[in-house]
């Protein structure tokens, strides 16, 4: 079989295996079995216990890996955002998609297939290549848990290439926003709404007035803000004492995120004034990253892309990935387009040429001489 046939076969083998976030045991066991048979050393870390998952991250080392030398890391995630256990794939001469009753799971079974095939192919060979290993993370879809918890300190990782972006091969996310979540709890005063409404202070009314003063949506070219949920009240005949709102701020620098959060907190507090109280908290979900165009890993990436006939297309992106977590650990990382188009939907598909081209790019990276 050609790489084309082998990659399609591998994808169709992996895609229907259940692997919901934090419940990746079945797909992880299949991956370990395949790689062990190919002579690849697989170590599962103990990260599952940190966030209540069934599986830890898989660290996969091809024969000849040198742990004492600088290494390139290639990575994808094991989990899918929805179940694929009842997947009926539809394959034609150009694409793979589902029959429309489930997601395809191309996010991230494309990346998974590409890197498993890479490991199996390089394990057969004795030719010198870049010192590399592969990581398959867990819990990416629900919080980047695996990448956030993995301990890479035993390895001298010089850069990480994440095979997970839904854009087509050639596109890569050079700059990515960070996301900070916030919660604001409004505290009023409870009272009977029919007997003594004048004794109460409605937390719902406080929250609504305060939210109405916030600038939301696209704040500037680099920054967005949102209030996504609101919870409060206990009964129809009770003045609500407490209301909690939750939201997020995204931007390309920590400083800009902090400025936006501080400004929103100030507006909320001014709106409430002395009428009630507010408790405001914020915490990072993932940090932003911005990579220099001449960063060594970017130079290597663009050379590898051109080697396999791709035109490099760096983009700025307002979503997060495992690459954000690696950059926050001090490991330069970039998310690469693999062509898992319309992700998280029943219309998800991948072009077979993109599956093959993603493998060719992965192979060019590990064959590179930087």
Secondary structure, 3 states (H helix, E strand, C coil): CCHHHHHHHHHHHHHCCCCECCCCHHHHHHHHHHHHHCCCEEEECCCHHHHCCCCCCEEEECCCCCCCCCEEEEEEECCECCCCCCCCEEECCCEEEECCCCCCCHHHHHHHHHHHHHHHHHHCCCCCCCCEEEEEECCCCCCCHHHHHCCCCCCCEEEEEEEEECCCCCEEEEEECEEEEEEEEEECECCECCCCHHHCECHHHHHHHHHCCCCCEEEECCEEEEEEEEEECCCCCECCCEEEEEEEEEECCHHHHHHHHHHHHHHHHHHHCCCCEEEEEEEEEECCEECCCCCHHHHHHHHHHHHCCCCCEEEEECCCCHHHHHHHCCCCEEEEECCCECCCCCCCEEEHHHHHHHHHHHHHHHHCCC
